[in-house]
C-alpha cells in the first residue's frame, strides 16, 4: 500500500508538470522547456558578445574587454548587414548537480549543446585544454576540425553536441562561438543569433535523449517531441484531430519521464526516454 502511494505521488508530479489534455504546438514547446531542465542547464545566461570577425576571439585567453553581456542572449543580430558576424563567449564552472541529477564525484562525460541562426563554429576549453568532438551529434551537415565543430543553416531543432567532454564538479569550461549571417557578402534578412546553448549529460544517455527530443526533418514532419510540435503546427482539420488522438497516450505517459528524473538516477531517465520515444514514434507514423 505504501509503495502504491509513493508511485501515485510521483505520477501526480509528472501530470502537474504538463497538462496532457492540451495538445497544441505551444503546449509541446512548454513541455520541451520543462524536459530539457531535467538533465541539462542553460549556460547562455552570462554570455558575452562582440560584433565583428576581427580580431578573432577563439583563443582561451582572448581579450574580452570589448565584449558586453547580452540582456537577451538569444537576440538576433546583424539583419540585412553585409559581413554580419559576431563572437559569443562564456565561462562557467561545472556544478555539483545538472538538472535533477548530481554530478558523480569521479566525473562524467558531458557535452555542450549548441544551435545558432545562420552559420556557426564552436570552440570549447576545459581546465585550459581544448576539448570536444562531434560524436553522435545528430545534426546533419556538421563539420569538425580537431576539437572545433560547426554547422550552417540548420533548423532550430538540430542541437549539435560536442560530447564527450570528461568533466567533474569544479572544472572550468570556456565556450567561444563565431556566428555569421547568410549570405555573408551582401547580408541576410534573418541575420544571426544564438538559439540554444546547454550543458548536458552524454555517454549512453545521448542515444536516448536525442531521439526523445527529436528534430524537424522537413517542413511539416519530424521525429520525437520536436517533430510532434512541427506536425501540430502545420496539420489542419481531420488530420490534426487524428494526430491529437494518437498523441494522447504518449503525452499522458510522459509522467513516467518526470517520475524517472525524480529518482535522481540518470539510468532511469534514459530508460524512460527510450520507452517514450517508441510510443511517440508510433503516434507520428503515418
C-alpha positions as CSV (number, residue, x, y, z in Angstrom):
1,X,0.0,0.0,0.0
2,X,2.8,2.4,0.9
3,X,4.6,1.5,-2.4
4,X,1.4,2.4,-4.3
5,X,1.1,5.7,-2.5
6,X,4.6,6.7,-3.4
7,X,4.2,5.6,-7.1
8,X,0.9,7.6,-7.3
9,X,2.6,10.6,-5.8
10,X,5.4,10.5,-8.4
11,X,2.8,10.1,-11.2
12,X,1.0,13.2,-10.0
13,X,4.2,15.2,-10.1
14,X,4.6,14.4,-13.7
15,X,1.0,15.2,-14.5
16,X,1.1,18.5,-12.8
17,X,4.2,19.4,-14.9
18,X,2.2,19.1,-18.1
19,X,-1.5,19.3,-19.0
20,X,-2.0,16.2,-21.2
21,X,-5.4,17.4,-22.2
22,X,-3.9,20.3,-24.2
23,X,-2.2,19.2,-27.4
24,X,-1.1,22.2,-29.4
25,X,2.3,23.2,-30.7
26,X,2.6,25.8,-27.9
27,X,1.9,23.1,-25.3
28,X,4.6,20.9,-26.7
29,X,7.0,23.9,-26.6
30,X,6.3,24.3,-22.9
31,X,6.7,20.5,-22.3
32,X,10.1,20.6,-24.1
33,X,11.1,23.5,-22.0
34,X,10.3,21.5,-18.8
35,X,12.0,18.3,-20.0
36,X,15.3,19.9,-21.0
37,X,15.7,21.1,-17.5
38,X,15.7,17.5,-16.2
39,X,19.2,16.6,-17.5
40,X,20.9,19.9,-18.7
41,X,21.4,23.5,-17.8
42,X,21.3,26.7,-19.8
43,X,24.8,28.2,-19.9
44,X,24.0,31.3,-22.0
45,X,22.8,33.4,-19.1
46,X,26.1,35.4,-18.7
47,X,27.3,35.1,-22.3
48,X,29.3,38.0,-23.7
49,X,29.0,39.3,-27.3
50,X,31.0,41.4,-29.7
51,X,30.1,42.2,-33.3
52,X,32.6,41.7,-36.0
53,X,35.0,38.9,-37.1
54,X,38.3,40.7,-36.3
55,X,40.1,40.4,-34.0
56,X,39.2,36.7,-33.5
57,X,38.2,35.6,-30.1
58,X,38.6,31.8,-30.3
59,X,41.6,31.5,-28.1
60,X,41.2,30.6,-24.4
61,X,42.9,33.8,-23.2
62,X,41.3,36.1,-25.8
63,X,40.7,39.7,-24.7
64,X,37.1,40.1,-23.7
65,X,37.4,43.8,-22.7
66,X,35.5,44.8,-25.9
67,X,32.6,42.4,-25.2
68,X,29.3,43.0,-23.4
69,X,26.9,40.8,-21.5
70,X,23.7,40.5,-23.5
71,X,20.4,41.1,-21.7
72,X,18.9,38.7,-24.1
73,X,21.5,36.1,-25.2
74,X,19.1,34.9,-27.9
75,X,18.6,38.3,-29.5
76,X,19.0,38.2,-33.3
77,X,22.0,40.2,-34.6
78,X,23.1,41.7,-38.0
79,X,19.9,41.6,-40.1
80,X,20.5,42.8,-43.7
81,X,24.0,43.8,-42.9
82,X,26.9,42.7,-45.2
83,X,29.6,40.8,-43.4
84,X,27.4,40.4,-40.3
85,X,29.3,38.3,-37.8
86,X,29.9,38.2,-34.1
87,X,31.6,36.4,-31.3
88,X,30.0,34.9,-28.2
89,X,32.0,33.8,-25.1
90,X,31.0,32.4,-21.8
91,X,32.9,30.7,-18.9
92,X,31.4,28.6,-16.2
93,X,32.2,26.0,-13.6
94,X,30.7,22.5,-13.8
95,X,28.2,22.4,-10.9
96,X,27.7,19.6,-8.5
97,X,24.2,19.0,-10.0
98,X,22.9,19.2,-13.5
99,X,19.2,19.3,-13.7
100,X,17.8,16.6,-11.4
101,X,21.0,14.7,-11.2
102,X,24.1,15.0,-9.1
103,X,27.4,15.1,-10.9
104,X,29.4,11.9,-10.0
105,X,32.4,12.9,-7.8
106,X,34.6,10.8,-10.1
107,X,33.4,12.7,-13.1
108,X,31.2,12.1,-16.1
109,X,31.3,12.8,-19.9
110,X,29.3,15.9,-20.7
111,X,28.5,17.8,-23.9
112,X,27.9,21.4,-24.8
113,X,24.8,21.5,-27.0
114,X,24.5,24.4,-29.4
115,X,22.4,25.8,-32.2
116,X,22.7,29.2,-34.0
117,X,20.7,31.0,-36.6
118,X,23.0,31.3,-39.6
119,X,26.4,29.7,-39.6
120,X,28.4,28.9,-36.5
121,X,31.5,27.2,-35.2
122,X,32.2,26.4,-31.5
123,X,35.4,26.2,-29.6
124,X,35.4,24.6,-26.1
125,X,38.1,24.5,-23.4
126,X,38.1,22.6,-20.1
127,X,40.6,23.5,-17.4
128,X,42.7,25.3,-20.1
129,X,42.7,22.5,-22.7
130,X,40.9,22.3,-26.0
131,X,38.2,19.6,-25.8
132,X,35.2,18.2,-27.5
133,X,34.2,16.2,-30.6
134,X,31.1,15.7,-32.6
135,X,30.4,12.1,-31.6
136,X,26.8,11.2,-32.2
137,X,25.8,14.8,-32.6
138,X,22.7,14.0,-34.5
139,X,22.9,17.1,-36.8
140,X,23.4,16.7,-40.5
141,X,26.0,19.0,-42.1
142,X,28.2,19.0,-39.1
143,X,31.9,19.5,-39.8
144,X,34.8,19.0,-37.5
145,X,38.4,20.1,-37.4
146,X,40.2,18.8,-34.4
147,X,38.0,19.8,-31.4
148,X,36.2,22.6,-33.4
149,X,32.8,21.8,-34.8
150,X,30.4,23.8,-36.9
151,X,27.2,23.8,-38.9
152,X,25.2,26.1,-41.1
153,X,21.5,26.9,-41.9
154,X,20.1,24.1,-39.9
155,X,16.6,24.0,-38.3
156,X,16.4,25.3,-34.7
157,X,15.6,21.7,-33.6
158,X,19.1,20.5,-34.5
159,X,21.0,20.5,-31.3
160,X,24.7,20.0,-32.1
161,X,26.7,18.5,-29.3
162,X,30.5,18.4,-28.9
163,X,30.4,15.5,-26.4
164,X,32.3,13.7,-25.0
165,X,33.9,16.2,-22.6
166,X,35.3,14.3,-19.5
167,X,34.2,16.6,-16.6
168,X,33.9,16.7,-12.8
169,X,32.4,19.2,-10.4
170,X,34.6,22.4,-10.2
171,X,36.0,22.1,-13.7
172,X,36.1,25.4,-15.6
173,X,34.7,25.4,-19.1
174,X,35.0,28.2,-21.6
175,X,33.0,28.3,-24.8
176,X,33.6,30.6,-27.8
177,X,31.3,30.7,-30.7
178,X,31.7,32.6,-34.0
179,X,28.4,33.1,-35.8
180,X,27.5,34.9,-39.0
181,X,24.6,35.6,-41.3
182,X,24.0,34.0,-44.7
183,X,24.9,35.2,-47.3
184,X,27.9,36.8,-45.7
185,X,28.8,39.2,-48.6
186,X,25.5,41.0,-49.1
187,X,23.9,40.2,-45.7
188,X,20.8,38.3,-45.0
189,X,17.3,39.4,-43.8
190,X,17.4,36.8,-41.0
191,X,20.7,37.8,-39.5
192,X,22.4,35.5,-37.0
193,X,22.0,34.7,-33.3
194,X,22.3,32.1,-30.6
195,X,19.3,29.8,-30.3
196,X,20.4,27.1,-27.9
197,X,23.4,26.6,-25.6
198,X,23.2,24.0,-22.8
199,X,25.5,21.7,-20.8
200,X,24.1,18.2,-20.6
201,X,24.9,14.6,-19.7
202,X,26.3,12.5,-22.6
203,X,27.6,8.9,-22.9
204,X,24.8,6.3,-23.3
205,X,22.2,8.9,-22.3
206,X,22.8,10.7,-25.6
207,X,21.4,7.8,-27.6
208,X,18.1,8.0,-25.7
209,X,17.9,11.8,-25.3
210,X,18.4,12.8,-29.0
211,X,15.6,10.7,-30.5
212,X,13.4,11.6,-27.5
213,X,13.5,15.3,-28.3
214,X,13.9,14.5,-32.0
215,X,14.1,17.1,-34.7
216,X,12.3,18.6,-37.7
217,X,13.4,16.6,-40.8
218,X,11.4,18.6,-43.3
219,X,8.5,21.2,-43.2
220,X,5.5,19.6,-41.6
221,X,7.3,16.5,-40.4
222,X,9.9,15.2,-37.9
223,X,10.7,12.9,-35.1
224,X,10.3,12.9,-31.3
225,X,8.8,15.8,-29.4
226,X,10.1,18.4,-31.8
227,X,8.6,16.5,-34.7
228,X,5.2,16.3,-32.9
229,X,5.3,20.1,-32.4
230,X,6.1,20.7,-36.0
231,X,3.2,18.5,-37.2
232,X,0.7,20.0,-34.7
233,X,1.6,23.5,-36.0
234,X,1.1,22.5,-39.7
235,X,-1.7,20.0,-39.9
236,X,-5.4,21.1,-40.0
237,X,-8.8,19.7,-39.8
238,X,-9.3,15.9,-39.6
239,X,-5.5,15.2,-39.9
240,X,-4.8,17.4,-36.9
241,X,-7.6,15.8,-34.9
242,X,-6.3,12.3,-35.8
243,X,-2.8,13.3,-34.7
244,X,-4.0,14.7,-31.4
245,X,-5.9,11.5,-30.7
246,X,-2.7,9.4,-31.4
247,X,-0.6,11.7,-29.2
248,X,-2.9,11.5,-26.2
249,X,-1.5,8.3,-24.7
250,X,2.2,9.2,-25.3
251,X,1.7,12.5,-23.7
252,X,-0.2,11.0,-20.7
253,X,2.7,8.5,-20.3
254,X,5.2,11.4,-20.2
255,X,4.6,11.5,-16.5
256,X,6.9,8.4,-16.3
257,X,9.7,10.5,-17.6
258,X,9.3,13.1,-14.9
259,X,9.0,10.4,-12.3
260,X,12.2,8.7,-13.5
261,X,14.0,12.1,-13.2
262,X,12.8,12.4,-9.6
263,X,14.6,9.2,-8.7
264,X,17.9,11.0,-9.2
265,X,19.3,8.1,-11.2
266,X,20.2,9.0,-14.8
267,X,19.9,5.5,-16.0
268,X,16.2,5.6,-15.0
269,X,15.7,8.7,-17.1
270,X,17.5,7.1,-20.0
271,X,15.2,4.1,-19.9
272,X,12.0,6.2,-19.6
273,X,13.1,8.4,-22.6
274,X,13.6,5.3,-24.7
275,X,10.1,4.0,-23.9
276,X,8.6,7.4,-24.6
277,X,10.4,7.7,-27.9
278,X,9.0,4.4,-29.1
279,X,5.5,5.5,-28.1
280,X,5.9,8.9,-29.8
281,X,7.3,7.3,-33.0
282,X,4.2,5.0,-33.3
283,X,1.9,8.0,-32.8
284,X,3.7,10.0,-35.5
285,X,3.9,7.2,-38.0
286,X,1.5,7.8,-41.0
